[in-house]
Amino acid sequence: MEDLRLEKLEMDAVMEAKEVEKQKAREEVFEFGVDVEKRIIECQKKDHVQQVAFSTYHHTLTQVCFTCGKVRTGMEKLNHSQARDAPVSKSGSGKGGNEDE
């Protein structure tokens, strides 16, 4: 019985280490609260392949630079509960669709 408990503890420790590793990898890829326009221009000068989106809900740019391997956004990092509790409309746009309606 003690062996099973030790084995479970070891498995839990391995899973926790893997989760920490994943989080570190995500942090290396994502950059929050940056001057995205400046980074877009820097990547353009280097002929990087990139895609940019503007969020009308958050009023911020997000850049995905495939050459750098980075996702940069002007938004501040949200914790899981903030992201989970964020209002989302049925249309999925975050604002509730066309505001002129």
MOPAC internal coordinates of N, CA, C and O (Angstrom, degrees):
PM7 1SCF
backbone

  N    0.0000 0     0.00 0     0.00 0    0    0    0
  C    1.4435 1     0.00 0     0.00 0    1    0    0
  C    1.5339 1   110.68 1     0.00 0    2    1    0
  O    1.2310 1   121.20 1   138.18 1    3    2    1
  N    1.3293 1   115.31 1   -41.82 1    3    2    1
  C    1.4672 1   120.63 1   178.78 1    5    3    2
  C    1.5239 1   110.32 1   -62.67 1    6    5    3
  O    1.2310 1   120.29 1   143.59 1    7    6    5
  N    1.3381 1   117.05 1   -36.41 1    7    6    5
  C    1.4700 1   121.43 1   178.76 1    9    7    6
  C    1.5202 1   111.42 1   -63.21 1   10    9    7
  O    1.2310 1   120.39 1   139.76 1   11   10    9
  N    1.3238 1   116.85 1   -40.24 1   11   10    9
  C    1.4582 1   120.77 1   178.48 1   13   11   10
  C    1.5242 1   111.09 1   -65.08 1   14   13   11
  O    1.2310 1   120.92 1   139.95 1   15   14   13
  N    1.3300 1   115.84 1   -40.05 1   15   14   13
  C    1.4631 1   119.99 1   178.50 1   17   15   14
  C    1.5294 1   111.00 1   -63.86 1   18   17   15
  O    1.2310 1   120.48 1   136.65 1   19   18   17
  N    1.3389 1   116.69 1   -43.35 1   19   18   17
  C    1.4574 1   120.87 1   178.12 1   21   19   18
  C    1.5248 1   111.34 1   -64.18 1   22   21   19
  O    1.2310 1   121.16 1   139.05 1   23   22   21
  N    1.3241 1   115.38 1   -40.95 1   23   22   21
  C    1.4634 1   120.03 1   178.57 1   25   23   22
  C    1.5290 1   110.87 1   -62.50 1   26   25   23
  O    1.2310 1   120.34 1   137.88 1   27   26   25
  N    1.3202 1   116.95 1   -42.12 1   27   26   25
  C    1.4663 1   120.59 1   177.92 1   29   27   26
  C    1.5240 1   110.76 1   -63.94 1   30   29   27
  O    1.2310 1   120.18 1   136.76 1   31   30   29
  N    1.3293 1   117.26 1   -43.24 1   31   30   29
  C    1.4649 1   120.78 1   178.15 1   33   31   30
  C    1.5307 1   110.85 1   -61.10 1   34   33   31
  O    1.2310 1   120.47 1   139.16 1   35   34   33
  N    1.3246 1   116.70 1   -40.84 1   35   34   33
  C    1.4648 1   120.44 1   178.16 1   37   35   34
  C    1.5245 1   111.00 1   -64.22 1   38   37   35
  O    1.2310 1   120.56 1   137.26 1   39   38   37
  N    1.3274 1   116.54 1   -42.74 1   39   38   37
  C    1.4619 1   120.95 1   179.21 1   41   39   38
  C    1.5315 1   110.08 1   -64.36 1   42   41   39
  O    1.2310 1   120.41 1   138.50 1   43   42   41
  N    1.3272 1   116.83 1   -41.50 1   43   42   41
  C    1.4658 1   120.56 1   178.12 1   45   43   42
  C    1.5256 1   110.81 1   -62.14 1   46   45   43
  O    1.2310 1   120.46 1   138.59 1   47   46   45
  N    1.3313 1   116.73 1   -41.41 1   47   46   45
  C    1.4604 1   120.94 1   179.67 1   49   47   46
  C    1.5275 1   110.70 1   -64.90 1   50   49   47
  O    1.2310 1   120.40 1   140.10 1   51   50   49
  N    1.3261 1   116.83 1   -39.90 1   51   50   49
  C    1.4687 1   120.88 1   178.68 1   53   51   50
  C    1.5246 1   109.82 1   -65.30 1   54   53   51
  O    1.2310 1   120.03 1   136.01 1   55   54   53
  N    1.3413 1   117.55 1   -43.99 1   55   54   53
  C    1.4670 1   121.23 1   179.72 1   57   55   54
  C    1.5270 1   110.50 1   -63.59 1   58   57   55
  O    1.2310 1   120.16 1   139.16 1   59   58   57
  N    1.3213 1   117.30 1   -40.84 1   59   58   57
  C    1.4583 1   120.84 1   179.23 1   61   59   58
  C    1.5359 1   110.62 1   -65.09 1   62   61   59
  O    1.2310 1   120.36 1   139.12 1   63   62   61
  N    1.3275 1   116.91 1   -40.88 1   63   62   61
  C    1.4645 1   121.13 1   177.98 1   65   63   62
  C    1.5251 1   110.55 1   -63.22 1   66   65   63
  O    1.2310 1   120.41 1   139.85 1   67   66   65
  N    1.3307 1   116.81 1   -40.15 1   67   66   65
  C    1.4692 1   120.41 1   178.03 1   69   67   66
  C    1.5213 1   110.90 1   -64.59 1   70   69   67
  O    1.2310 1   120.04 1   140.29 1   71   70   69
  N    1.3205 1   117.52 1   -39.71 1   71   70   69
  C    1.4671 1   121.69 1   179.31 1   73   71   70
  C    1.5281 1   110.46 1   -65.21 1   74   73   71
  O    1.2310 1   120.36 1   138.59 1   75   74   73
  N    1.3277 1   116.92 1   -41.41 1   75   74   73
  C    1.4627 1   121.29 1   177.40 1   77   75   74
  C    1.5265 1   109.74 1   -62.56 1   78   77   75
  O    1.2310 1   120.87 1   138.62 1   79   78   77
  N    1.3262 1   115.94 1   -41.38 1   79   78   77
  C    1.4705 1   121.39 1   178.09 1   81   79   78
  C    1.5296 1   110.82 1   -61.63 1   82   81   79
  O    1.2310 1   120.14 1   136.17 1   83   82   81
  N    1.3238 1   117.34 1   -43.83 1   83   82   81
  C    1.4690 1   121.71 1   177.98 1   85   83   82
  C    1.5257 1   110.94 1   -61.75 1   86   85   83
  O    1.2310 1   120.86 1   137.04 1   87   86   85
  N    1.3366 1   115.96 1   -42.96 1   87   86   85
  C    1.4664 1   120.47 1  -179.57 1   89   87   86
  C    1.5217 1   110.48 1   -62.96 1   90   89   87
  O    1.2310 1   120.05 1   137.56 1   91   90   89
  N    1.3191 1   117.50 1   -42.44 1   91   90   89
  C    1.4648 1   120.67 1   177.87 1   93   91   90
  C    1.5228 1   110.72 1   -62.32 1   94   93   91
  O    1.2310 1   120.40 1   139.29 1   95   94   93
  N    1.3308 1   116.83 1   -40.71 1   95   94   93
  C    1.4678 1   120.69 1   178.87 1   97   95   94
  C    1.5269 1   110.29 1   -63.64 1   98   97   95
  O    1.2310 1   119.94 1   138.70 1   99   98   97
  N    1.3379 1   117.73 1   -41.30 1   99   98   97
  C    1.4623 1   121.34 1   177.82 1  101   99   98
  C    1.5256 1   110.43 1   -62.93 1  102  101   99
  O    1.2310 1   120.68 1   137.81 1  103  102  101
  N    1.3245 1   116.31 1   -42.19 1  103  102  101
  C    1.4589 1   120.10 1  -179.37 1  105  103  102
  C    1.5253 1   111.54 1   -64.78 1  106  105  103
  O    1.2310 1   120.10 1   150.95 1  107  106  105
  N    1.3324 1   117.42 1   -29.05 1  107  106  105
  C    1.4577 1   120.44 1   177.45 1  109  107  106
  C    1.5247 1   110.96 1   -72.63 1  110  109  107
  O    1.2310 1   119.95 1   152.05 1  111  110  109
  N    1.3230 1   117.70 1   -27.95 1  111  110  109
  C    1.4622 1   122.38 1  -177.08 1  113  111  110
  C    1.5301 1   111.19 1   -88.10 1  114  113  111
  O    1.2310 1   119.93 1   138.80 1  115  114  113
  N    1.3243 1   117.74 1   -41.20 1  115  114  113
  C    1.4632 1   121.73 1  -174.11 1  117  115  114
  C    1.5234 1   111.22 1   -94.08 1  118  117  115
  O    1.2310 1   121.04 1   -42.83 1  119  118  117
  N    1.3277 1   115.61 1   137.17 1  119  118  117
  C    1.4614 1   122.16 1   173.98 1  121  119  118
  C    1.5294 1   107.20 1  -125.50 1  122  121  119
  O    1.2310 1   120.49 1   -58.37 1  123  122  121
  N    1.3303 1   116.67 1   121.63 1  123  122  121
  C    1.4601 1   122.41 1  -177.59 1  125  123  122
  C    1.5212 1   110.25 1  -106.72 1  126  125  123
  O    1.2310 1   120.76 1   -29.84 1  127  126  125
  N    1.3309 1   116.16 1   150.16 1  127  126  125
  C    1.4510 1   122.01 1   174.15 1  129  127  126
  C    1.5211 1   113.86 1    66.97 1  130  129  127
  O    1.2310 1   120.20 1  -146.89 1  131  130  129
  N    1.3297 1   117.23 1    33.11 1  131  130  129
  C    1.4687 1   120.47 1  -178.42 1  133  131  130
  C    1.5251 1   110.65 1  -103.43 1  134  133  131
  O    1.2310 1   120.91 1   -15.54 1  135  134  133
  N    1.3331 1   115.87 1   164.46 1  135  134  133
  C    1.4601 1   122.55 1   174.48 1  137  135  134
  C    1.5348 1   106.98 1   -81.15 1  138  137  135
  O    1.2310 1   121.01 1   -88.69 1  139  138  137
  N    1.3306 1   115.67 1    91.31 1  139  138  137
  C    1.4636 1   121.39 1  -172.73 1  141  139  138
  C    1.5280 1   111.67 1   -64.99 1  142  141  139
  O    1.2310 1   120.26 1   140.24 1  143  142  141
  N    1.3255 1   117.11 1   -39.76 1  143  142  141
  C    1.4700 1   119.22 1  -179.05 1  145  143  142
  C    1.5249 1   110.90 1   -58.81 1  146  145  143
  O    1.2310 1   120.41 1   138.64 1  147  146  145
  N    1.3084 1   116.83 1   -41.36 1  147  146  145
  C    1.4696 1   121.41 1   178.47 1  149  147  146
  C    1.5318 1   110.31 1   -62.71 1  150  149  147
  O    1.2310 1   120.51 1   136.81 1  151  150  149
  N    1.3296 1   116.63 1   -43.19 1  151  150  149
  C    1.4666 1   121.07 1  -179.12 1  153  151  150
  C    1.5253 1   111.31 1   -68.07 1  154  153  151
  O    1.2310 1   120.39 1   144.34 1  155  154  153
  N    1.3403 1   116.86 1   -35.66 1  155  154  153
  C    1.4675 1   120.81 1   177.63 1  157  155  154
  C    1.5240 1   109.18 1   -60.75 1  158  157  155
  O    1.2310 1   120.84 1   132.62 1  159  158  157
  N    1.3241 1   115.99 1   -47.38 1  159  158  157
  C    1.4687 1   120.88 1  -178.99 1  161  159  158
  C    1.5268 1   110.54 1   -63.44 1  162  161  159
  O    1.2310 1   120.30 1   137.15 1  163  162  161
  N    1.3416 1   117.02 1   -42.85 1  163  162  161
  C    1.4659 1   120.47 1   178.26 1  165  163  162
  C    1.5244 1   111.09 1   -59.09 1  166  165  163
  O    1.2310 1   120.31 1   135.69 1  167  166  165
  N    1.3177 1   117.01 1   -44.31 1  167  166  165
  C    1.4681 1   120.80 1  -179.78 1  169  167  166
  C    1.5258 1   111.41 1   -69.24 1  170  169  167
  O    1.2310 1   120.04 1   143.33 1  171  170  169
  N    1.3424 1   117.52 1   -36.67 1  171  170  169
  C    1.4678 1   120.60 1   177.36 1  173  171  170
  C    1.5223 1   110.46 1   -61.03 1  174  173  171
  O    1.2310 1   120.47 1   137.79 1  175  174  173
  N    1.3310 1   116.72 1   -42.21 1  175  174  173
  C    1.4653 1   120.95 1  -179.75 1  177  175  174
  C    1.5266 1   111.45 1   -61.93 1  178  177  175
  O    1.2310 1   120.31 1   152.05 1  179  178  177
  N    1.3319 1   117.01 1   -27.95 1  179  178  177
  C    1.4642 1   122.16 1  -179.54 1  181  179  178
  C    1.5333 1   112.00 1   -94.57 1  182  181  179
  O    1.2310 1   120.61 1  -172.42 1  183  182  181
  N    1.3623 1   116.45 1     7.58 1  183  182  181
  C    1.4679 1   122.51 1  -178.19 1  185  183  182
  C    1.5311 1   112.85 1    57.20 1  186  185  183
  O    1.2310 1   120.49 1  -140.89 1  187  186  185
  N    1.3261 1   116.67 1    39.11 1  187  186  185
  C    1.4587 1   120.86 1   177.27 1  189  187  186
  C    1.5228 1   110.61 1   -77.93 1  190  189  187
  O    1.2310 1   121.26 1   -31.08 1  191  190  189
  N    1.3142 1   115.19 1   148.92 1  191  190  189
  C    1.4620 1   121.56 1   175.13 1  193  191  190
  C    1.5185 1   106.52 1   -84.87 1  194  193  191
  O    1.2310 1   120.81 1   -58.92 1  195  194  193
  N    1.3323 1   116.06 1   121.08 1  195  194  193
  C    1.4575 1   119.61 1  -176.19 1  197  195  194
  C    1.5213 1   110.92 1  -146.18 1  198  197  195
  O    1.2310 1   121.74 1   -17.39 1  199  198  197
  N    1.3176 1   114.28 1   162.61 1  199  198  197
  C    1.4540 1   121.16 1   174.64 1  201  199  198
  C    1.5198 1   106.99 1  -137.01 1  202  201  199
  O    1.2310 1   120.69 1   -37.33 1  203  202  201
  N    1.3222 1   116.28 1   142.67 1  203  202  201
  C    1.4622 1   121.38 1  -175.98 1  205  203  202
  C    1.5222 1   109.09 1  -130.31 1  206  205  203
  O    1.2310 1   121.31 1   -38.93 1  207  206  205
  N    1.3264 1   115.09 1   141.07 1  207  206  205
  C    1.4663 1   120.84 1   176.98 1  209  207  206
  C    1.5195 1   108.76 1  -130.46 1  210  209  207
  O    1.2310 1   120.95 1   -33.40 1  211  210  209
  N    1.3324 1   115.80 1   146.60 1  211  210  209
  C    1.4589 1   121.26 1   174.84 1  213  211  210
  C    1.5156 1   108.67 1  -111.80 1  214  213  211
  O    1.2310 1   120.61 1   -52.42 1  215  214  213
  N    1.3128 1   116.44 1   127.58 1  215  214  213
  C    1.4567 1   121.50 1   177.48 1  217  215  214
  C    1.5240 1   109.09 1   -92.52 1  218  217  215
  O    1.2310 1   120.62 1   -63.53 1  219  218  217
  N    1.3214 1   116.42 1   116.47 1  219  218  217
  C    1.4628 1   119.45 1   176.76 1  221  219  218
  C    1.5271 1   110.55 1   -72.94 1  222  221  219
  O    1.2310 1   120.15 1   156.23 1  223  222  221
  N    1.3059 1   117.31 1   -23.77 1  223  222  221
  C    1.4598 1   121.39 1   179.21 1  225  223  222
  C    1.5279 1   110.66 1   -72.87 1  226  225  223
  O    1.2310 1   120.96 1   133.29 1  227  226  225
  N    1.3476 1   115.76 1   -46.71 1  227  226  225
  C    1.4638 1   120.50 1  -177.78 1  229  227  226
  C    1.5301 1   112.50 1   -95.96 1  230  229  227
  O    1.2310 1   120.37 1   173.66 1  231  230  229
  N    1.3277 1   116.89 1    -6.34 1  231  230  229
  C    1.4670 1   122.64 1  -178.69 1  233  231  230
  C    1.5235 1   111.53 1    52.51 1  234  233  231
  O    1.2310 1   121.01 1  -128.10 1  235  234  233
  N    1.3315 1   115.67 1    51.90 1  235  234  233
  C    1.4604 1   120.03 1  -179.21 1  237  235  234
  C    1.5192 1   110.80 1  -150.28 1  238  237  235
  O    1.2310 1   121.41 1   -23.39 1  239  238  237
  N    1.3242 1   114.91 1   156.61 1  239  238  237
  C    1.4543 1   121.91 1   177.22 1  241  239  238
  C    1.5209 1   109.97 1   -92.31 1  242  241  239
  O    1.2310 1   121.31 1   -29.68 1  243  242  241
  N    1.3220 1   115.11 1   150.32 1  243  242  241
  C    1.4562 1   121.80 1   170.50 1  245  243  242
  C    1.5125 1   107.40 1  -132.66 1  246  245  243
  O    1.2310 1   120.51 1   -49.51 1  247  246  245
  N    1.3182 1   116.63 1   130.49 1  247  246  245
  C    1.4591 1   123.07 1  -178.72 1  249  247  246
  C    1.5220 1   108.98 1  -113.58 1  250  249  247
  O    1.2310 1   121.09 1   -44.91 1  251  250  249
  N    1.3270 1   115.51 1   135.09 1  251  250  249
  C    1.4531 1   121.41 1   169.98 1  253  251  250
  C    1.5203 1   105.39 1  -114.60 1  254  253  251
  O    1.2310 1   120.58 1   -68.72 1  255  254  253
  N    1.3339 1   116.51 1   111.28 1  255  254  253
  C    1.4640 1   120.98 1   178.04 1  257  255  254
  C    1.5252 1   107.21 1  -102.73 1  258  257  255
  O    1.2310 1   121.19 1   -69.46 1  259  258  257
  N    1.3141 1   115.32 1   110.54 1  259  258  257
  C    1.4549 1   120.46 1  -177.04 1  261  259  258
  C    1.5199 1   111.33 1   -72.49 1  262  261  259
  O    1.2310 1   119.99 1   152.08 1  263  262  261
  N    1.3297 1   117.62 1   -27.92 1  263  262  261
  C    1.4593 1   121.38 1   179.83 1  265  263  262
  C    1.5312 1   110.34 1   -73.90 1  266  265  263
  O    1.2310 1   120.25 1   134.57 1  267  266  265
  N    1.3261 1   117.13 1   -45.43 1  267  266  265
  C    1.4742 1   121.29 1   178.17 1  269  267  266
  C    1.5303 1   111.57 1   -74.33 1  270  269  267
  O    1.2310 1   121.24 1   153.82 1  271  270  269
  N    1.3304 1   115.24 1   -26.18 1  271  270  269
  C    1.4627 1   119.33 1  -174.52 1  273  271  270
  C    1.5185 1   111.62 1    74.69 1  274  273  271
  O    1.2310 1   120.37 1  -146.50 1  275  274  273
  N    1.3466 1   116.90 1    33.50 1  275  274  273
  C    1.4588 1   121.93 1  -176.78 1  277  275  274
  C    1.5185 1   111.64 1  -124.78 1  278  277  275
  O    1.2310 1   121.25 1   -30.88 1  279  278  277
  N    1.3298 1   115.21 1   149.12 1  279  278  277
  C    1.4544 1   122.96 1   169.93 1  281  279  278
  C    1.5205 1   105.29 1  -116.96 1  282  281  279
  O    1.2310 1   120.73 1   -61.83 1  283  282  281
  N    1.3329 1   116.20 1   118.17 1  283  282  281
  C    1.4628 1   121.20 1  -176.89 1  285  283  282
  C    1.5270 1   109.21 1  -118.47 1  286  285  283
  O    1.2310 1   120.95 1   -42.50 1  287  286  285
  N    1.3220 1   115.78 1   137.50 1  287  286  285
  C    1.4567 1   119.98 1  -179.85 1  289  287  286
  C    1.5126 1   110.18 1  -142.59 1  290  289  287
  O    1.2310 1   121.29 1   -28.80 1  291  290  289
  N    1.3195 1   115.14 1   151.20 1  291  290  289
  C    1.4477 1   120.77 1   175.74 1  293  291  290
  C    1.5130 1   112.61 1   -78.98 1  294  293  291
  O    1.2310 1   120.50 1   168.46 1  295  294  293
  N    1.3215 1   116.65 1   -11.54 1  295  294  293
  C    1.4695 1   120.84 1   179.43 1  297  295  294
  C    1.5187 1   110.10 1   -71.59 1  298  297  295
  O    1.2310 1   121.34 1   -30.42 1  299  298  297
  N    1.3195 1   115.04 1   149.58 1  299  298  297
  C    1.4550 1   119.76 1   173.00 1  301  299  298
  C    1.5191 1   108.00 1   -80.18 1  302  301  299
  O    1.2310 1   120.82 1   -26.97 1  303  302  301
  N    1.3004 1   116.04 1   153.03 1  303  302  301
  C    1.4635 1   121.41 1  -178.60 1  305  303  302
  C    1.5262 1   110.27 1   -65.49 1  306  305  303
  O    1.2310 1   120.61 1   -47.73 1  307  306  305
  N    1.3361 1   116.44 1   132.27 1  307  306  305
  C    1.4566 1   122.64 1   176.80 1  309  307  306
  C    1.5193 1   109.01 1   -99.24 1  310  309  307
  O    1.2310 1   120.58 1   -36.87 1  311  310  309
  N    1.3192 1   116.50 1   143.13 1  311  310  309
  C    1.4556 1   117.50 1   171.93 1  313  311  310
  C    1.5376 1   107.99 1   -82.09 1  314  313  311
  O    1.2310 1   120.27 1    -9.34 1  315  314  313
  N    1.3133 1   117.08 1   170.66 1  315  314  313
  C    1.4669 1   120.71 1  -174.57 1  317  315  314
  C    1.5196 1   112.77 1   -58.79 1  318  317  315
  O    1.2310 1   119.65 1   140.14 1  319  318  317
  N    1.3252 1   118.28 1   -39.86 1  319  318  317
  C    1.4632 1   119.55 1  -177.73 1  321  319  318
  C    1.5243 1   110.63 1   -70.13 1  322  321  319
  O    1.2310 1   119.47 1   144.81 1  323  322  321
  N    1.3394 1   118.61 1   -35.19 1  323  322  321
  C    1.4616 1   120.59 1   176.86 1  325  323  322
  C    1.5204 1   110.27 1   -65.18 1  326  325  323
  O    1.2310 1   120.34 1   136.01 1  327  326  325
  N    1.3273 1   116.96 1   -43.99 1  327  326  325
  C    1.4620 1   120.60 1  -179.92 1  329  327  326
  C    1.5227 1   110.72 1   -65.27 1  330  329  327
  O    1.2310 1   120.58 1   139.69 1  331  330  329
  N    1.3307 1   116.50 1   -40.31 1  331  330  329
  C    1.4638 1   120.81 1  -179.18 1  333  331  330
  C    1.5147 1   111.22 1   -66.61 1  334  333  331
  O    1.2310 1   120.02 1   142.48 1  335  334  333
  N    1.3355 1   117.57 1   -37.52 1  335  334  333
  C    1.4544 1   121.94 1  -175.43 1  337  335  334
  C    1.5275 1   113.75 1   -88.89 1  338  337  335
  O    1.2310 1   120.15 1   177.79 1  339  338  337
  N    1.3548 1   117.33 1    -2.21 1  339  338  337
  C    1.4617 1   120.59 1  -178.59 1  341  339  338
  C    1.5236 1   109.79 1   -64.14 1  342  341  339
  O    1.2310 1   119.81 1   -41.17 1  343  342  341
  N    1.3273 1   117.96 1   138.83 1  343  342  341
  C    1.4675 1   119.88 1  -179.92 1  345  343  342
  C    1.5206 1   111.38 1   -69.28 1  346  345  343
  O    1.2310 1   120.93 1   -45.81 1  347  346  345
  N    1.3105 1   115.82 1   134.19 1  347  346  345
  C    1.4612 1   121.77 1   176.90 1  349  347  346
  C    1.5123 1   107.43 1  -131.55 1  350  349  347
  O    1.2310 1   121.08 1   -47.44 1  351  350  349
  N    1.3253 1   115.54 1   132.56 1  351  350  349
  C    1.4610 1   119.18 1  -179.45 1  353  351  350
  C    1.5151 1   110.19 1   -79.91 1  354  353  351
  O    1.2310 1   120.89 1   -12.92 1  355  354  353
  N    1.3207 1   115.90 1   167.08 1  355  354  353
  C    1.4575 1   120.46 1   177.40 1  357  355  354
  C    1.5145 1   111.82 1   -65.14 1  358  357  355
  O    1.2310 1   120.33 1   153.05 1  359  358  357
  N    1.3385 1   116.98 1   -26.95 1  359  358  357
  C    1.4656 1   119.91 1   179.24 1  361  359  358
  C    1.5141 1   111.54 1   -76.98 1  362  361  359
  O    1.2310 1   120.00 1   165.73 1  363  362  361
  N    1.3597 1   117.60 1   -14.27 1  363  362  361
  C    1.4385 1   121.43 1   178.76 1  365  363  362
  C    1.5141 1   113.73 1    86.13 1  366  365  363
  O    1.2310 1   119.51 1   178.55 1  367  366  365
  N    1.3410 1   118.55 1    -1.45 1  367  366  365
  C    1.4570 1   120.88 1  -177.87 1  369  367  366
  C    1.5247 1   111.75 1   -82.60 1  370  369  367
  O    1.2310 1   120.03 1   166.03 1  371  370  369
  N    1.3133 1   117.55 1   -13.97 1  371  370  369
  C    1.4560 1   120.97 1  -179.87 1  373  371  370
  C    1.5158 1   112.64 1    90.96 1  374  373  371
  O    1.2310 1   118.64 1   159.77 1  375  374  373
  N    1.3286 1   120.19 1   -20.23 1  375  374  373
  C    1.4637 1   122.27 1  -177.19 1  377  375  374
  C    1.5203 1   112.74 1  -112.52 1  378  377  375
  O    1.2310 1   120.63 1   164.81 1  379  378  377
  N    1.3015 1   116.41 1   -15.19 1  379  378  377
  C    1.4460 1   118.07 1  -179.45 1  381  379  378
  C    1.5176 1   113.04 1   102.04 1  382  381  379
  O    1.2310 1   121.16 1  -159.00 1  383  382  381
  N    1.3258 1   115.40 1    21.00 1  383  382  381
  C    1.4603 1   118.22 1   175.68 1  385  383  382
  C    1.5040 1   112.95 1    88.72 1  386  385  383
  O    1.2310 1   120.40 1    29.77 1  387  386  385
  N    1.3189 1   116.84 1  -150.23 1  387  386  385
  C    1.4557 1   123.45 1  -176.05 1  389  387  386
  C    1.5236 1   109.76 1   -72.38 1  390  389  387
  O    1.2310 1   120.41 1   -58.71 1  391  390  389
  N    1.3304 1   116.82 1   121.29 1  391  390  389
  C    1.4526 1   120.43 1  -178.01 1  393  391  390
  C    1.5111 1   113.69 1   -74.70 1  394  393  391
  O    1.2310 1   119.32 1   167.03 1  395  394  393
  N    1.3326 1   118.91 1   -12.97 1  395  394  393
  C    1.4574 1   122.77 1   179.58 1  397  395  394
  C    1.5070 1   112.51 1   -78.04 1  398  397  395
  O    1.2310 1   120.22 1   166.65 1  399  398  397
  N    1.3270 1   117.19 1   -13.35 1  399  398  397
  C    1.4487 1   121.07 1  -176.33 1  401  399  398
  C    1.5122 1   111.82 1   -74.64 1  402  401  399
  O    1.2310 1   120.10 1   180.00 1  403  402  401

